Amino acid sequence: MIYYVYMLKSKSVKPVTYVGYTNNLKKRISLHNTGKGAKFTRGRKWVLIYKEKFKSKKEAISREYYIKKNRTLRKKIRENK
């Protein structure tokens, strides 16, 4: 099964980012935008700005954790989109 690590950017005046992983990217983004995703994402509209593919869930979780904790990388991704 293929897993994705993704970063979303809110469509608000002061944008925030969210990093997650999933095996169904389209469905997951739809859930975030309809208020049924992670608690942090509720009440905002989101746009996909970054994604990576992985062959295992373990690899995806590890990469998600790395991106979440690495503020420099997160900022770089956010500013390039």
PDB file of N, CA, C and O in Angstrom:
ATOM      1  N   MET A   1       0.844  -1.187   0.000  1.00  0.00           N
ATOM      2  CA  MET A   1       0.000   0.000   0.000  1.00  0.00           C
ATOM      3  C   MET A   1       0.885   1.245   0.000  1.00  0.00           C
ATOM      4  O   MET A   1       1.949   1.258   0.619  1.00  0.00           O
ATOM      5  N   ILE A   2       0.446   2.272  -0.686  1.00  0.00           N
ATOM      6  CA  ILE A   2       1.168   3.538  -0.766  1.00  0.00           C
ATOM      7  C   ILE A   2       0.642   4.491   0.314  1.00  0.00           C
ATOM      8  O   ILE A   2      -0.565   4.599   0.534  1.00  0.00           O
ATOM      9  N   TYR A   3       1.571   5.174   0.976  1.00  0.00           N
ATOM     10  CA  TYR A   3       1.220   6.181   1.973  1.00  0.00           C
ATOM     11  C   TYR A   3       1.797   7.518   1.537  1.00  0.00           C
ATOM     12  O   TYR A   3       2.819   7.584   0.854  1.00  0.00           O
ATOM     13  N   TYR A   4       1.123   8.571   1.943  1.00  0.00           N
ATOM     14  CA  TYR A   4       1.545   9.921   1.609  1.00  0.00           C
ATOM     15  C   TYR A   4       1.788  10.725   2.884  1.00  0.00           C
ATOM     16  O   TYR A   4       1.043  10.602   3.855  1.00  0.00           O
ATOM     17  N   VAL A   5       2.821  11.535   2.873  1.00  0.00           N
ATOM     18  CA  VAL A   5       3.014  12.573   3.872  1.00  0.00           C
ATOM     19  C   VAL A   5       2.693  13.859   3.140  1.00  0.00           C
ATOM     20  O   VAL A   5       3.169  14.084   2.027  1.00  0.00           O
ATOM     21  N   TYR A   6       1.889  14.701   3.762  1.00  0.00           N
ATOM     22  CA  TYR A   6       1.429  15.897   3.071  1.00  0.00           C
ATOM     23  C   TYR A   6       1.475  17.110   3.983  1.00  0.00           C
ATOM     24  O   TYR A   6       1.471  16.989   5.208  1.00  0.00           O
ATOM     25  N   MET A   7       1.518  18.278   3.362  1.00  0.00           N
ATOM     26  CA  MET A   7       1.415  19.523   4.110  1.00  0.00           C
ATOM     27  C   MET A   7       0.305  20.353   3.497  1.00  0.00           C
ATOM     28  O   MET A   7       0.227  20.525   2.281  1.00  0.00           O
ATOM     29  N   LEU A   8      -0.545  20.860   4.363  1.00  0.00           N
ATOM     30  CA  LEU A   8      -1.638  21.729   3.954  1.00  0.00           C
ATOM     31  C   LEU A   8      -1.363  23.137   4.463  1.00  0.00           C
ATOM     32  O   LEU A   8      -0.713  23.331   5.490  1.00  0.00           O
ATOM     33  N   LYS A   9      -1.870  24.109   3.722  1.00  0.00           N
ATOM     34  CA  LYS A   9      -1.762  25.513   4.130  1.00  0.00           C
ATOM     35  C   LYS A   9      -3.175  26.076   4.168  1.00  0.00           C
ATOM     36  O   LYS A   9      -3.951  25.877   3.234  1.00  0.00           O
ATOM     37  N   SER A  10      -3.507  26.771   5.236  1.00  0.00           N
ATOM     38  CA  SER A  10      -4.855  27.333   5.355  1.00  0.00           C
ATOM     39  C   SER A  10      -5.023  28.516   4.415  1.00  0.00           C
ATOM     40  O   SER A  10      -4.058  29.191   4.059  1.00  0.00           O
ATOM     41  N   LYS A  11      -6.274  28.753   4.020  1.00  0.00           N
ATOM     42  CA  LYS A  11      -6.599  29.862   3.119  1.00  0.00           C
ATOM     43  C   LYS A  11      -7.019  31.095   3.909  1.00  0.00           C
ATOM     44  O   LYS A  11      -7.820  31.893   3.423  1.00  0.00           O
ATOM     45  N   SER A  12      -6.496  31.261   5.109  1.00  0.00           N
ATOM     46  CA  SER A  12      -6.879  32.391   5.957  1.00  0.00           C
ATOM     47  C   SER A  12      -5.933  33.563   5.760  1.00  0.00           C
ATOM     48  O   SER A  12      -4.926  33.456   5.060  1.00  0.00           O
ATOM     49  N   VAL A  13      -6.270  34.683   6.386  1.00  0.00           N
ATOM     50  CA  VAL A  13      -5.463  35.899   6.284  1.00  0.00           C
ATOM     51  C   VAL A  13      -4.057  35.636   6.831  1.00  0.00           C
ATOM     52  O   VAL A  13      -3.065  36.048   6.230  1.00  0.00           O
ATOM     53  N   LYS A  14      -3.980  34.956   7.960  1.00  0.00           N
ATOM     54  CA  LYS A  14      -2.686  34.568   8.532  1.00  0.00           C
ATOM     55  C   LYS A  14      -2.582  33.052   8.400  1.00  0.00           C
ATOM     56  O   LYS A  14      -3.020  32.326   9.292  1.00  0.00           O
ATOM     57  N   PRO A  15      -2.007  32.565   7.296  1.00  0.00           N
ATOM     58  CA  PRO A  15      -1.982  31.124   7.029  1.00  0.00           C
ATOM     59  C   PRO A  15      -1.183  30.317   8.053  1.00  0.00           C
ATOM     60  O   PRO A  15      -0.150  30.759   8.558  1.00  0.00           O
ATOM     61  N   VAL A  16      -1.693  29.125   8.339  1.00  0.00           N
ATOM     62  CA  VAL A  16      -0.991  28.153   9.174  1.00  0.00           C
ATOM     63  C   VAL A  16      -0.832  26.877   8.356  1.00  0.00           C
ATOM     64  O   VAL A  16      -1.520  26.684   7.353  1.00  0.00           O
ATOM     65  N   THR A  17       0.071  26.014   8.787  1.00  0.00           N
ATOM     66  CA  THR A  17       0.280  24.759   8.074  1.00  0.00           C
ATOM     67  C   THR A  17      -0.080  23.574   8.950  1.00  0.00           C
ATOM     68  O   THR A  17      -0.106  23.663  10.178  1.00  0.00           O
ATOM     69  N   TYR A  18      -0.355  22.470   8.289  1.00  0.00           N
ATOM     70  CA  TYR A  18      -0.667  21.211   8.961  1.00  0.00           C
ATOM     71  C   TYR A  18       0.043  20.088   8.201  1.00  0.00           C
ATOM     72  O   TYR A  18       0.007  20.043   6.972  1.00  0.00           O
ATOM     73  N   VAL A  19       0.686  19.189   8.939  1.00  0.00           N
ATOM     74  CA  VAL A  19       1.379  18.050   8.337  1.00  0.00           C
ATOM     75  C   VAL A  19       0.711  16.773   8.821  1.00  0.00           C
ATOM     76  O   VAL A  19       0.402  16.633  10.005  1.00  0.00           O
ATOM     77  N   GLY A  20       0.489  15.836   7.892  1.00  0.00           N
ATOM     78  CA  GLY A  20      -0.120  14.567   8.248  1.00  0.00           C
ATOM     79  C   GLY A  20       0.297  13.471   7.285  1.00  0.00           C
ATOM     80  O   GLY A  20       1.063  13.705   6.350  1.00  0.00           O
ATOM     81  N   TYR A  21      -0.220  12.265   7.527  1.00  0.00           N
ATOM     82  CA  TYR A  21       0.020  11.151   6.608  1.00  0.00           C
ATOM     83  C   TYR A  21      -1.291  10.417   6.381  1.00  0.00           C
ATOM     84  O   TYR A  21      -2.192  10.450   7.218  1.00  0.00           O
ATOM     85  N   THR A  22      -1.381   9.752   5.231  1.00  0.00           N
ATOM     86  CA  THR A  22      -2.597   9.030   4.874  1.00  0.00           C
ATOM     87  C   THR A  22      -2.303   8.052   3.742  1.00  0.00           C
ATOM     88  O   THR A  22      -1.250   8.118   3.108  1.00  0.00           O
ATOM     89  N   ASN A  23      -3.242   7.146   3.497  1.00  0.00           N
ATOM     90  CA  ASN A  23      -3.126   6.267   2.331  1.00  0.00           C
ATOM     91  C   ASN A  23      -4.126   6.661   1.244  1.00  0.00           C
ATOM     92  O   ASN A  23      -4.155   6.043   0.180  1.00  0.00           O
ATOM     93  N   ASN A  24      -4.945   7.682   1.502  1.00  0.00           N
ATOM     94  CA  ASN A  24      -5.906   8.192   0.521  1.00  0.00           C
ATOM     95  C   ASN A  24      -5.920   9.721   0.604  1.00  0.00           C
ATOM     96  O   ASN A  24      -6.696  10.306   1.359  1.00  0.00           O
ATOM     97  N   LEU A  25      -5.071  10.338  -0.162  1.00  0.00           N
ATOM     98  CA  LEU A  25      -4.841  11.781  -0.064  1.00  0.00           C
ATOM     99  C   LEU A  25      -6.079  12.618  -0.387  1.00  0.00           C
ATOM    100  O   LEU A  25      -6.406  13.546   0.353  1.00  0.00           O
ATOM    101  N   LYS A  26      -6.767  12.301  -1.480  1.00  0.00           N
ATOM    102  CA  LYS A  26      -7.955  13.081  -1.862  1.00  0.00           C
ATOM    103  C   LYS A  26      -9.029  13.042  -0.778  1.00  0.00           C
ATOM    104  O   LYS A  26      -9.617  14.069  -0.439  1.00  0.00           O
ATOM    105  N   LYS A  27      -9.278  11.853  -0.238  1.00  0.00           N
ATOM    106  CA  LYS A  27     -10.294  11.691   0.796  1.00  0.00           C
ATOM    107  C   LYS A  27      -9.898  12.449   2.059  1.00  0.00           C
ATOM    108  O   LYS A  27     -10.740  13.083   2.696  1.00  0.00           O
ATOM    109  N   ARG A  28      -8.624  12.384   2.418  1.00  0.00           N
ATOM    110  CA  ARG A  28      -8.152  13.035   3.635  1.00  0.00           C
ATOM    111  C   ARG A  28      -8.270  14.553   3.540  1.00  0.00           C
ATOM    112  O   ARG A  28      -8.685  15.198   4.502  1.00  0.00           O
ATOM    113  N   ILE A  29      -7.916  15.126   2.408  1.00  0.00           N
ATOM    114  CA  ILE A  29      -8.028  16.585   2.243  1.00  0.00           C
ATOM    115  C   ILE A  29      -9.491  16.999   2.285  1.00  0.00           C
ATOM    116  O   ILE A  29      -9.836  18.032   2.859  1.00  0.00           O
ATOM    117  N   SER A  30     -10.345  16.192   1.676  1.00  0.00           N
ATOM    118  CA  SER A  30     -11.782  16.461   1.709  1.00  0.00           C
ATOM    119  C   SER A  30     -12.301  16.457   3.146  1.00  0.00           C
ATOM    120  O   SER A  30     -13.108  17.307   3.520  1.00  0.00           O
ATOM    121  N   LEU A  31     -11.839  15.503   3.944  1.00  0.00           N
ATOM    122  CA  LEU A  31     -12.251  15.442   5.355  1.00  0.00           C
ATOM    123  C   LEU A  31     -11.800  16.692   6.107  1.00  0.00           C
ATOM    124  O   LEU A  31     -12.562  17.253   6.894  1.00  0.00           O
ATOM    125  N   HIS A  32     -10.574  17.125   5.870  1.00  0.00           N
ATOM    126  CA  HIS A  32     -10.081  18.338   6.525  1.00  0.00           C
ATOM    127  C   HIS A  32     -10.940  19.542   6.153  1.00  0.00           C
ATOM    128  O   HIS A  32     -11.273  20.358   7.013  1.00  0.00           O
ATOM    129  N   ASN A  33     -11.298  19.654   4.884  1.00  0.00           N
ATOM    130  CA  ASN A  33     -12.062  20.816   4.417  1.00  0.00           C
ATOM    131  C   ASN A  33     -13.531  20.784   4.804  1.00  0.00           C
ATOM    132  O   ASN A  33     -14.204  21.813   4.733  1.00  0.00           O
ATOM    133  N   THR A  34     -14.045  19.629   5.212  1.00  0.00           N
ATOM    134  CA  THR A  34     -15.446  19.546   5.649  1.00  0.00           C
ATOM    135  C   THR A  34     -15.577  19.494   7.166  1.00  0.00           C
ATOM    136  O   THR A  34     -16.671  19.273   7.685  1.00  0.00           O
ATOM    137  N   GLY A  35     -14.472  19.696   7.882  1.00  0.00           N
ATOM    138  CA  GLY A  35     -14.520  19.745   9.343  1.00  0.00           C
ATOM    139  C   GLY A  35     -14.504  18.392  10.019  1.00  0.00           C
ATOM    140  O   GLY A  35     -14.789  18.298  11.212  1.00  0.00           O
ATOM    141  N   LYS A  36     -14.177  17.340   9.283  1.00  0.00           N
ATOM    142  CA  LYS A  36     -14.159  16.009   9.858  1.00  0.00           C
ATOM    143  C   LYS A  36     -12.738  15.436   9.981  1.00  0.00           C
ATOM    144  O   LYS A  36     -12.559  14.260  10.299  1.00  0.00           O
ATOM    145  N   GLY A  37     -11.748  16.273   9.728  1.00  0.00           N
ATOM    146  CA  GLY A  37     -10.353  15.837   9.839  1.00  0.00           C
ATOM    147  C   GLY A  37      -9.856  15.990  11.265  1.00  0.00           C
ATOM    148  O   GLY A  37     -10.639  15.919  12.212  1.00  0.00           O
ATOM    149  N   ALA A  38      -8.570  16.198  11.419  1.00  0.00           N
ATOM    150  CA  ALA A  38      -7.969  16.406  12.733  1.00  0.00           C
ATOM    151  C   ALA A  38      -8.576  17.638  13.392  1.00  0.00           C
ATOM    152  O   ALA A  38      -8.988  18.577  12.710  1.00  0.00           O
ATOM    153  N   LYS A  39      -8.630  17.631  14.712  1.00  0.00           N
ATOM    154  CA  LYS A  39      -9.247  18.724  15.453  1.00  0.00           C
ATOM    155  C   LYS A  39      -8.637  20.082  15.089  1.00  0.00           C
ATOM    156  O   LYS A  39      -9.363  21.068  14.963  1.00  0.00           O
ATOM    157  N   PHE A  40      -7.330  20.142  14.923  1.00  0.00           N
ATOM    158  CA  PHE A  40      -6.634  21.382  14.584  1.00  0.00           C
ATOM    159  C   PHE A  40      -7.111  21.971  13.261  1.00  0.00           C
ATOM    160  O   PHE A  40      -7.086  23.190  13.089  1.00  0.00           O
ATOM    161  N   THR A  41      -7.537  21.147  12.342  1.00  0.00           N
ATOM    162  CA  THR A  41      -7.890  21.621  10.999  1.00  0.00           C
ATOM    163  C   THR A  41      -9.336  22.080  10.869  1.00  0.00           C
ATOM    164  O   THR A  41      -9.707  22.656   9.847  1.00  0.00           O
ATOM    165  N   ARG A  42     -10.143  21.840  11.865  1.00  0.00           N
ATOM    166  CA  ARG A  42     -11.563  22.197  11.775  1.00  0.00           C
ATOM    167  C   ARG A  42     -11.766  23.705  11.731  1.00  0.00           C
ATOM    168  O   ARG A  42     -11.081  24.463  12.417  1.00  0.00           O
ATOM    169  N   GLY A  43     -12.727  24.121  10.905  1.00  0.00           N
ATOM    170  CA  GLY A  43     -13.066  25.530  10.808  1.00  0.00           C
ATOM    171  C   GLY A  43     -12.207  26.320   9.839  1.00  0.00           C
ATOM    172  O   GLY A  43     -12.339  27.540   9.737  1.00  0.00           O
ATOM    173  N   ARG A  44     -11.325  25.630   9.127  1.00  0.00           N
ATOM    174  CA  ARG A  44     -10.478  26.303   8.138  1.00  0.00           C
ATOM    175  C   ARG A  44     -10.616  25.593   6.805  1.00  0.00           C
ATOM    176  O   ARG A  44     -10.999  24.425   6.735  1.00  0.00           O
ATOM    177  N   LYS A  45     -10.294  26.325   5.751  1.00  0.00           N
ATOM    178  CA  LYS A  45     -10.213  25.722   4.412  1.00  0.00           C
ATOM    179  C   LYS A  45      -8.742  25.538   4.091  1.00  0.00           C
ATOM    180  O   LYS A  45      -7.914  26.391   4.414  1.00  0.00           O
ATOM    181  N   TRP A  46      -8.419  24.414   3.450  1.00  0.00           N
ATOM    182  CA  TRP A  46      -7.028  24.022   3.242  1.00  0.00           C
ATOM    183  C   TRP A  46      -6.707  23.788   1.779  1.00  0.00           C
ATOM    184  O   TRP A  46      -7.574  23.427   0.983  1.00  0.00           O
ATOM    185  N   VAL A  47      -5.433  24.003   1.439  1.00  0.00           N
ATOM    186  CA  VAL A  47      -4.939  23.709   0.106  1.00  0.00           C
ATOM    187  C   VAL A  47      -3.652  22.878   0.267  1.00  0.00           C
ATOM    188  O   VAL A  47      -2.825  23.157   1.136  1.00  0.00           O
ATOM    189  N   LEU A  48      -3.505  21.873  -0.572  1.00  0.00           N
ATOM    190  CA  LEU A  48      -2.326  21.012  -0.541  1.00  0.00           C
ATOM    191  C   LEU A  48      -1.135  21.763  -1.125  1.00  0.00           C
ATOM    192  O   LEU A  48      -1.213  22.292  -2.234  1.00  0.00           O
ATOM    193  N   ILE A  49      -0.022  21.810  -0.371  1.00  0.00           N
ATOM    194  CA  ILE A  49       1.175  22.492  -0.884  1.00  0.00           C
ATOM    195  C   ILE A  49       2.378  21.556  -1.010  1.00  0.00           C
ATOM    196  O   ILE A  49       3.399  21.938  -1.583  1.00  0.00           O
ATOM    197  N   TYR A  50       2.267  20.327  -0.479  1.00  0.00           N
ATOM    198  CA  TYR A  50       3.415  19.418  -0.516  1.00  0.00           C
ATOM    199  C   TYR A  50       2.945  17.987  -0.274  1.00  0.00           C
ATOM    200  O   TYR A  50       2.047  17.745   0.533  1.00  0.00           O
ATOM    201  N   LYS A  51       3.571  17.032  -0.990  1.00  0.00           N
ATOM    202  CA  LYS A  51       3.286  15.626  -0.735  1.00  0.00           C
ATOM    203  C   LYS A  51       4.496  14.781  -1.100  1.00  0.00           C
ATOM    204  O   LYS A  51       5.279  15.138  -1.980  1.00  0.00           O
ATOM    205  N   GLU A  52       4.636  13.658  -0.411  1.00  0.00           N
ATOM    206  CA  GLU A  52       5.684  12.667  -0.674  1.00  0.00           C
ATOM    207  C   GLU A  52       5.044  11.293  -0.602  1.00  0.00           C
ATOM    208  O   GLU A  52       4.125  11.076   0.189  1.00  0.00           O
ATOM    209  N   LYS A  53       5.524  10.359  -1.424  1.00  0.00           N
ATOM    210  CA  LYS A  53       5.011   8.981  -1.433  1.00  0.00           C
ATOM    211  C   LYS A  53       5.963   8.060  -0.683  1.00  0.00           C
ATOM    212  O   LYS A  53       7.182   8.225  -0.743  1.00  0.00           O
ATOM    213  N   PHE A  54       5.385   7.076   0.033  1.00  0.00           N
ATOM    214  CA  PHE A  54       6.170   6.064   0.738  1.00  0.00           C
ATOM    215  C   PHE A  54       5.537   4.694   0.552  1.00  0.00           C
ATOM    216  O   PHE A  54       4.326   4.572   0.368  1.00  0.00           O
ATOM    217  N   LYS A  55       6.375   3.668   0.602  1.00  0.00           N
ATOM    218  CA  LYS A  55       5.896   2.298   0.418  1.00  0.00           C
ATOM    219  C   LYS A  55       5.394   1.671   1.711  1.00  0.00           C
ATOM    220  O   LYS A  55       4.673   0.674   1.672  1.00  0.00           O
ATOM    221  N   SER A  56       5.764   2.240   2.857  1.00  0.00           N
ATOM    222  CA  SER A  56       5.303   1.660   4.121  1.00  0.00           C
ATOM    223  C   SER A  56       4.774   2.745   5.061  1.00  0.00           C
ATOM    224  O   SER A  56       5.170   3.908   4.986  1.00  0.00           O
ATOM    225  N   LYS A  57       3.884   2.333   5.930  1.00  0.00           N
ATOM    226  CA  LYS A  57       3.308   3.236   6.919  1.00  0.00           C
ATOM    227  C   LYS A  57       4.395   3.733   7.872  1.00  0.00           C
ATOM    228  O   LYS A  57       4.398   4.897   8.274  1.00  0.00           O
ATOM    229  N   LYS A  58       5.298   2.855   8.219  1.00  0.00           N
ATOM    230  CA  LYS A  58       6.382   3.195   9.144  1.00  0.00           C
ATOM    231  C   LYS A  58       7.237   4.341   8.582  1.00  0.00           C
ATOM    232  O   LYS A  58       7.567   5.282   9.304  1.00  0.00           O
ATOM    233  N   GLU A  59       7.592   4.257   7.299  1.00  0.00           N
ATOM    234  CA  GLU A  59       8.386   5.309   6.657  1.00  0.00           C
ATOM    235  C   GLU A  59       7.620   6.637   6.649  1.00  0.00           C
ATOM    236  O   GLU A  59       8.190   7.693   6.923  1.00  0.00           O
ATOM    237  N   ALA A  60       6.336   6.571   6.334  1.00  0.00           N
ATOM    238  CA  ALA A  60       5.507   7.777   6.269  1.00  0.00           C
ATOM    239  C   ALA A  60       5.391   8.440   7.640  1.00  0.00           C
ATOM    240  O   ALA A  60       5.501   9.661   7.747  1.00  0.00           O
ATOM    241  N   ILE A  61       5.172   7.654   8.677  1.00  0.00           N
ATOM    242  CA  ILE A  61       5.050   8.204  10.030  1.00  0.00           C
ATOM    243  C   ILE A  61       6.363   8.847  10.467  1.00  0.00           C
ATOM    244  O   ILE A  61       6.370   9.906  11.094  1.00  0.00           O
ATOM    245  N   SER A  62       7.457   8.203  10.133  1.00  0.00           N
ATOM    246  CA  SER A  62       8.771   8.734  10.480  1.00  0.00           C
ATOM    247  C   SER A  62       9.023  10.078   9.786  1.00  0.00           C
ATOM    248  O   SER A  62       9.512  11.020  10.410  1.00  0.00           O
ATOM    249  N   ARG A  63       8.694  10.159   8.518  1.00  0.00           N
ATOM    250  CA  ARG A  63       8.893  11.399   7.752  1.00  0.00           C
ATOM    251  C   ARG A  63       7.960  12.501   8.246  1.00  0.00           C
ATOM    252  O   ARG A  63       8.360  13.662   8.344  1.00  0.00           O
ATOM    253  N   GLU A  64       6.715  12.135   8.556  1.00  0.00           N
ATOM    254  CA  GLU A  64       5.762  13.112   9.083  1.00  0.00           C
ATOM    255  C   GLU A  64       6.307  13.728  10.372  1.00  0.00           C
ATOM    256  O   GLU A  64       6.269  14.945  10.550  1.00  0.00           O
ATOM    257  N   TYR A  65       6.804  12.891  11.254  1.00  0.00           N
ATOM    258  CA  TYR A  65       7.358  13.353  12.518  1.00  0.00           C
ATOM    259  C   TYR A  65       8.533  14.299  12.273  1.00  0.00           C
ATOM    260  O   TYR A  65       8.643  15.344  12.915  1.00  0.00           O
ATOM    261  N   TYR A  66       9.404  13.927  11.345  1.00  0.00           N
ATOM    262  CA  TYR A  66      10.572  14.748  11.021  1.00  0.00           C
ATOM    263  C   TYR A  66      10.155  16.129  10.513  1.00  0.00           C
ATOM    264  O   TYR A  66      10.698  17.144  10.950  1.00  0.00           O
ATOM    265  N   ILE A  67       9.198  16.164   9.596  1.00  0.00           N
ATOM    266  CA  ILE A  67       8.745  17.444   9.039  1.00  0.00           C
ATOM    267  C   ILE A  67       8.071  18.294  10.114  1.00  0.00           C
ATOM    268  O   ILE A  67       8.286  19.504  10.175  1.00  0.00           O
ATOM    269  N   LYS A  68       7.256  17.663  10.963  1.00  0.00           N
ATOM    270  CA  LYS A  68       6.571  18.407  12.023  1.00  0.00           C
ATOM    271  C   LYS A  68       7.558  19.056  12.985  1.00  0.00           C
ATOM    272  O   LYS A  68       7.332  20.180  13.434  1.00  0.00           O
ATOM    273  N   LYS A  69       8.628  18.377  13.301  1.00  0.00           N
ATOM    274  CA  LYS A  69       9.592  18.876  14.280  1.00  0.00           C
ATOM    275  C   LYS A  69      10.634  19.819  13.691  1.00  0.00           C
ATOM    276  O   LYS A  69      11.263  20.574  14.432  1.00  0.00           O
ATOM    277  N   ASN A  70      10.828  19.790  12.378  1.00  0.00           N
ATOM    278  CA  ASN A  70      11.855  20.599  11.734  1.00  0.00           C
ATOM    279  C   ASN A  70      11.227  21.896  11.201  1.00  0.00           C
ATOM    280  O   ASN A  70      10.739  21.938  10.072  1.00  0.00           O
ATOM    281  N   ARG A  71      11.244  22.932  12.011  1.00  0.00           N
ATOM    282  CA  ARG A  71      10.617  24.212  11.654  1.00  0.00           C
ATOM    283  C   ARG A  71      11.245  24.839  10.418  1.00  0.00           C
ATOM    284  O   ARG A  71      10.550  25.458   9.612  1.00  0.00           O
ATOM    285  N   THR A  72      12.563  24.681  10.265  1.00  0.00           N
ATOM    286  CA  THR A  72      13.253  25.255   9.108  1.00  0.00           C
ATOM    287  C   THR A  72      12.741  24.635   7.813  1.00  0.00           C
ATOM    288  O   THR A  72      12.460  25.347   6.849  1.00  0.00           O
ATOM    289  N   LEU A  73      12.621  23.318   7.790  1.00  0.00           N
ATOM    290  CA  LEU A  73      12.113  22.626   6.608  1.00  0.00           C
ATOM    291  C   LEU A  73      10.671  23.015   6.333  1.00  0.00           C
ATOM    292  O   LEU A  73      10.302  23.261   5.185  1.00  0.00           O
ATOM    293  N   ARG A  74       9.860  23.071   7.368  1.00  0.00           N
ATOM    294  CA  ARG A  74       8.451  23.456   7.215  1.00  0.00           C
ATOM    295  C   ARG A  74       8.317  24.841   6.601  1.00  0.00           C
ATOM    296  O   ARG A  74       7.505  25.057   5.702  1.00  0.00           O
ATOM    297  N   LYS A  75       9.118  25.773   7.092  1.00  0.00           N
ATOM    298  CA  LYS A  75       9.079  27.139   6.583  1.00  0.00           C
ATOM    299  C   LYS A  75       9.512  27.173   5.116  1.00  0.00           C
ATOM    300  O   LYS A  75       8.918  27.879   4.301  1.00  0.00           O
ATOM    301  N   LYS A  76      10.544  26.410   4.794  1.00  0.00           N
ATOM    302  CA  LYS A  76      11.052  26.352   3.418  1.00  0.00           C
ATOM    303  C   LYS A  76       9.978  25.819   2.467  1.00  0.00           C
ATOM    304  O   LYS A  76       9.771  26.379   1.391  1.00  0.00           O
ATOM    305  N   ILE A  77       9.297  24.742   2.858  1.00  0.00           N
ATOM    306  CA  ILE A  77       8.218  24.177   2.047  1.00  0.00           C
ATOM    307  C   ILE A  77       7.092  25.191   1.871  1.00  0.00           C
ATOM    308  O   ILE A  77       6.596  25.394   0.763  1.00  0.00           O
ATOM    309  N   ARG A  78       6.697  25.823   2.971  1.00  0.00           N
ATOM    310  CA  ARG A  78       5.598  26.788   2.941  1.00  0.00           C
ATOM    311  C   ARG A  78       5.897  27.966   2.030  1.00  0.00           C
ATOM    312  O   ARG A  78       5.020  28.416   1.293  1.00  0.00           O
ATOM    313  N   GLU A  79       7.112  28.467   2.070  1.00  0.00           N
ATOM    314  CA  GLU A  79       7.464  29.647   1.280  1.00  0.00           C
ATOM    315  C   GLU A  79       7.685  29.355  -0.195  1.00  0.00           C
ATOM    316  O   GLU A  79       7.612  30.261  -1.024  1.00  0.00           O
ATOM    317  N   ASN A  80       7.956  28.096  -0.531  1.00  0.00           N
ATOM    318  CA  ASN A  80       8.152  27.726  -1.932  1.00  0.00           C
ATOM    319  C   ASN A  80       6.833  27.506  -2.657  1.00  0.00           C
ATOM    320  O   ASN A  80       6.844  27.357  -3.879  1.00  0.00           O
ATOM    321  N   LYS A  81       5.725  27.479  -1.982  1.00  0.00           N
ATOM    322  CA  LYS A  81       4.426  27.227  -2.605  1.00  0.00           C
ATOM    323  C   LYS A  81       3.557  28.444  -2.587  1.00  0.00           C
ATOM    324  O   LYS A  81       2.427  28.404  -3.073  1.00  0.00           O
TER     325      LYS A  81
END
